[in-house]
C-alpha cells in the first residue's frame, strides 16, 4: 500500500483550535488552559486518506512525537537519512520519534489511541517493546503554521525515560541516532522546526 493510501487520524482545524481562538505556534504544555482545551477536542477525530490530507489545511494530522531520555539524562537525537519517507525533512536532525496515527479498534479513550500509536512508533523506529514504554508521559503539543509541512500537522508530544541498551535503530537506511547532553545543544539550525521549537521551550 502506498503511504498516501494510509488511513490516518485527523481533527478538523476549526474544532481543534476553536475557530482559531486556541491557535498557537511553538510548544504548548499540557498543563496550560489552552493545551487542555485542545486535548479535549482530540476525541472528535476523523479517519481520512493520508494523500488527501497532505495539502489540506482544513485538517490537522495528529503525529506522535516522543522525546527519549536515557539513564544519564541525555536526549536521543537522530538524523533523517535519504531512505526516509518524508522528503521535506531529509538531512535534518530531530529529537522526536514518531509518526502518523491510525484508528485503534476497540480503544476506550482518546488517551489509549494516542499512547498505542506512540508505542507502536517507538517499537518500529527504535525497537522499544511496548512493555518498555509503559512510562510514556504526555507533555503537550507542538505546532508550526508558518510552513507547508507544519500547517497540516499537529504533534502530540510525549517524553519517556529509557535504558540506552533498549534503544536500537530498526531501519538504518532512514535514521542515525546518538545521545546528547541536553544543555550542550546551543545551535538549532540543523534541527527540523518542531525539534528546535521544543528545545527552545525546554531550555
ABEGO torsion letter per residue (X at the ends): XBAAABBBBBBBAAAAAGGGAABBBEBBBAABAAAAAAAAAAAABBBBBAAAAAABAABBBBBBBBBBBBAAGBBBBBBBBAABABAAABGBBBABBEEBBBBBBGBABAAAAAAAAAAAAAAAAAGBBAAAAAABBBAEBBBBAABAAAAABBBBBBBBBBBAAABBBABAAABBBBBBBAAABABAAABBAAAAAAAAAAX
